[in-house]
């Protein structure tokens, strides 16, 4: 079997279109993950025991179940209850909620790493609880965990092909469609691997730079 460069050039535009949807789904899901993850973390520290336990069980359940059943549930089961979402929207929300349970643990570790003296100083200054969190704790905690959060962006990007299961026209889905149409799978599937490697390597380089930057500051 020989590599067909002409065929490769012809399918690149369709693959790049699929890559665009992959990147869009990843970035939007990541925004949900980092915001919702912070919400989970703060709720886990609330004085209300019922809220703490409820959040704990919900996040543990989401983290301990595979992403594929979660995708199926959001896209195929929720319409039974009147909540119908497009495949892309369902994929973005599911990715974001799934990974928010992991980013919540990152935030928790970052908050735990804030020196106790910072809490005590804020208390001594009689700062309101909201200012303690917004002005003292969170800026220090988030700064420390930025590199780790970047690693989850890469992980989410590599999990994005699972959106194929609910019909999102992402990169792998585009390659599969091309192969089923032309009966030639070597070039499209190989290019999928190449594009994933290129984007992942670029993202890894950026994350490593963040690690070095915040390690020296």
matplotlib code that plots the C-alpha trace (Angstrom):
import matplotlib.pyplot as plt

x = [0.0, 1.5, 1.0, -1.1, 0.1, -2.5, -5.3, -3.7, -3.8, -7.4, -8.6, -6.6, -9.3, -12.0, -9.6, -8.8, -12.5, -12.9, -9.9, -11.5, -14.6, -12.3, -10.4, -13.7, -15.2, -12.0, -11.6, -15.3, -15.3, -12.1, -13.7, -16.6, -14.2, -12.0, -15.0, -17.2, -14.2, -13.7, -17.4, -17.1, -14.1, -15.7, -18.9, -16.7, -15.5, -18.9, -19.9, -23.1, -22.5, -25.3, -24.0, -20.4, -21.5, -23.8, -21.0, -18.6, -20.8, -21.7, -18.1, -17.0, -19.7, -18.8, -15.1, -15.5, -17.7, -16.5, -16.9, -18.8, -21.8, -22.0, -22.1, -24.8, -26.8, -26.7, -27.4, -29.8, -31.5, -32.0, -34.3, -36.7, -37.0, -37.4, -33.8, -32.6, -29.2, -27.2, -24.4, -21.7, -23.4, -23.9, -20.3, -19.0, -21.1, -20.2, -16.5, -16.6, -18.5, -16.5, -13.1, -14.4, -14.3, -10.5, -9.8, -11.7, -9.1, -6.3, -7.9, -8.3, -4.6, -3.7, -5.9, -4.4, -1.0, -1.6, 0.4, -1.7, -0.1, -2.0, -5.3, -4.3, -3.2, -6.5, -8.4, -6.3, -7.2, -10.8, -11.4, -14.8, -14.9, -15.4, -12.3, -10.3, -11.1, -11.0, -8.0, -5.8, -6.5, -7.6, -5.0, -2.2, -3.9, -4.8, -1.3, 0.2, -2.0, -2.1, 0.5, -1.5, -4.7, -2.9, -2.2, -5.9, -6.4, -4.2, -5.9, -9.3, -8.1, -7.0, -10.4, -12.3, -12.5, -15.0, -17.5, -17.7, -20.0, -22.8, -22.2, -20.0, -18.1, -14.7, -11.4, -11.7, -15.3, -14.2, -11.5, -13.9, -16.4, -13.7, -12.5, -16.1, -16.6, -13.4, -12.6, -9.1, -8.3, -4.5, -4.1, -7.0, -6.3, -2.6, -3.2, -5.5, -2.6, -0.2, -2.6, -3.2, 0.5, 1.3, -1.4, -0.5, 3.2, 2.5, 0.2, 2.8, 5.5, 3.2, 2.4, 6.1, 6.8, 4.0, 5.6, 9.0, 7.6, 5.6, 8.3, 10.7, 8.3]
y = [0.0, 3.3, 6.7, 8.9, 12.5, 13.9, 12.3, 13.6, 17.1, 16.8, 15.7, 18.1, 20.9, 18.5, 17.3, 20.9, 21.7, 18.7, 19.9, 23.3, 21.7, 19.6, 22.7, 24.6, 21.8, 21.5, 25.2, 25.7, 22.5, 23.7, 27.1, 25.2, 22.8, 25.5, 27.7, 24.8, 23.2, 26.3, 26.2, 22.6, 23.4, 26.4, 24.4, 21.6, 24.2, 25.6, 25.2, 23.5, 19.7, 18.6, 20.8, 19.5, 15.9, 16.3, 18.0, 15.3, 12.5, 14.2, 14.9, 11.4, 9.9, 11.9, 11.3, 7.6, 6.9, 6.8, 9.8, 7.8, 6.8, 10.5, 11.6, 9.1, 10.2, 13.9, 13.5, 10.6, 10.4, 14.0, 14.7, 12.3, 14.9, 17.7, 18.8, 18.5, 19.7, 19.7, 17.1, 19.8, 21.5, 18.2, 17.2, 20.6, 20.5, 16.8, 17.4, 20.5, 18.9, 15.7, 17.5, 20.0, 17.2, 16.9, 20.6, 20.8, 18.6, 20.8, 23.9, 22.1, 21.3, 24.8, 26.3, 23.8, 25.0, 28.6, 29.3, 29.2, 32.6, 34.2, 33.0, 34.2, 37.6, 38.1, 37.2, 39.6, 42.4, 41.5, 41.2, 40.0, 36.4, 37.3, 39.5, 36.8, 34.5, 37.0, 39.1, 36.7, 33.0, 32.5, 34.7, 32.7, 29.3, 29.7, 31.1, 27.9, 25.5, 27.1, 24.7, 21.7, 23.1, 23.3, 19.6, 19.0, 21.1, 18.6, 15.6, 17.0, 17.6, 13.9, 12.8, 14.9, 12.0, 10.4, 13.1, 10.9, 8.7, 11.3, 12.6, 15.6, 16.2, 16.5, 15.4, 11.7, 11.8, 13.7, 11.1, 8.3, 10.0, 10.5, 6.9, 5.5, 7.6, 6.8, 3.4, 4.7, 4.9, 5.1, 8.7, 10.2, 8.2, 8.8, 12.5, 12.5, 11.1, 13.7, 16.6, 15.4, 15.1, 18.5, 20.3, 18.3, 19.0, 22.7, 22.7, 20.8, 23.3, 26.2, 24.3, 23.7, 27.4, 28.2, 25.7, 27.3, 30.8, 30.2, 28.0, 31.0, 33.6]
z = [0.0, -1.1, 0.3, -2.1, -1.7, -4.1, -2.1, 1.1, -0.2, -1.2, 2.2, 4.3, 4.1, 5.5, 8.2, 9.2, 9.4, 11.8, 13.8, 14.1, 15.8, 18.0, 19.2, 19.7, 21.7, 23.8, 24.5, 25.4, 27.6, 29.3, 30.2, 31.8, 33.6, 35.2, 36.3, 37.5, 39.2, 41.3, 42.2, 43.3, 45.4, 47.2, 47.9, 49.4, 51.9, 52.9, 56.6, 55.5, 55.9, 53.6, 50.8, 51.3, 51.3, 48.3, 46.2, 47.3, 46.2, 42.9, 41.9, 43.0, 40.9, 37.8, 38.2, 38.7, 35.7, 32.1, 29.8, 27.0, 29.2, 30.3, 26.7, 25.9, 29.0, 28.2, 24.4, 24.4, 27.8, 28.8, 25.8, 27.5, 30.2, 27.7, 27.6, 24.0, 23.0, 19.8, 19.6, 19.9, 22.9, 24.6, 24.0, 25.3, 28.4, 29.2, 28.6, 30.8, 33.7, 33.6, 33.8, 36.3, 38.9, 38.2, 38.2, 41.5, 43.0, 41.6, 43.1, 46.4, 46.5, 45.6, 48.4, 50.9, 49.9, 50.8, 54.0, 57.1, 58.1, 55.1, 56.6, 60.0, 58.7, 56.9, 60.0, 62.1, 59.7, 60.2, 56.5, 55.3, 54.2, 50.6, 50.6, 52.2, 49.4, 46.5, 47.6, 49.6, 49.0, 45.5, 43.8, 45.5, 45.0, 41.3, 40.4, 41.8, 39.9, 36.5, 35.0, 36.3, 34.9, 31.5, 31.6, 31.8, 28.7, 26.8, 28.3, 27.3, 23.7, 23.5, 24.8, 22.3, 19.7, 22.0, 20.8, 17.7, 19.6, 19.7, 16.1, 16.6, 13.3, 15.0, 13.6, 13.9, 12.7, 9.6, 8.9, 9.3, 6.9, 4.3, 4.6, 4.3, 1.2, -0.6, 0.9, 1.7, 5.4, 5.5, 4.7, 6.7, 9.8, 9.7, 9.3, 12.3, 14.3, 12.9, 13.7, 17.2, 17.8, 16.4, 18.5, 21.6, 21.3, 20.8, 23.8, 25.9, 25.1, 26.2, 29.4, 30.1, 29.7, 32.2, 34.6, 34.3, 34.6, 37.7, 39.2, 39.1, 40.4]

ax = plt.figure().add_subplot(projection="3d")
ax.plot(x, y, z, "-o")
ax.set_aspect("equal")
plt.show()
